[in-house]
Amino acid sequence: MNSFRLHSISLAYGIVFLVLLNSCSTTVSKESLHHLNGYWQITKVEAGDQTREYPPALQADYFYVNESFNGYRKKLSPQINGKFLKNNSQEDFKLNFVEDLTYIAYSNNLSNWQELIIAVSEEELILQNEEGIRYHYIRFKPIEIE
C-alpha cells in the first residue's frame, strides 16, 4: 500500500510539473512576428537575480524580417532631427522554429549564435540569449523637443 501511495504522489508531482512547464511556455505565433520589424530601445536586462535598467536609449536596434523569415538587425543612433545615424554593422539572421519556440539565429564569419524570442507585440520585445540573459525592449519613440 505504501508503494502505491508513493507512486501516486510521484505521479501527481509529475503532472503538476508538466502543467507548470507548459504554462511558462514562450510560444510566439508566426502571425505576431511582423511586430519584430522596426526600431526598438532597450529598457532593462535581467541576468539571474540581477536587473539593470536603461535610460532612454542613445542607440536603437532596427529589425527587419521578410515573409521567408530571413532578416537583419542593425544598431542605429537617433539624431535630434528624427533621423538615424547608421554604421556598417548589420547582423543577418534567420528565424528558426523548434517545437513551440522561435529563435533568431545569427551567423557571420566569426560565429553563430541565437536568441529565443520570449515575447513580441506591437510595443514589447523580450529576447533571451544562450546564457539565459533576458533583454527587454520597447518600441523606439523619438525624443520630441519643443
GIWOLIN-V281157 format. One record per run of one state. SS is the DSSP state (A for helix, B for strand, O for the rest). FROM is the first residue (numbers start at 1). TO is the last residue. If there is no record, write none. Layout:
# GIWOLIN-V281157
ss,from,to
SS,FROM,TO
SS,FROM,TO
This chain:
# GIWOLIN-V281157
ss,from,to
O,1,1
A,2,23
O,24,29
A,30,36
O,37,37
B,38,47
O,48,49
B,50,53
O,54,59
B,60,65
O,66,69
B,70,78
O,79,83
B,84,98
O,99,100
B,101,107
O,108,111
B,112,120
O,121,123
B,124,128
O,129,133
B,134,139
O,140,146
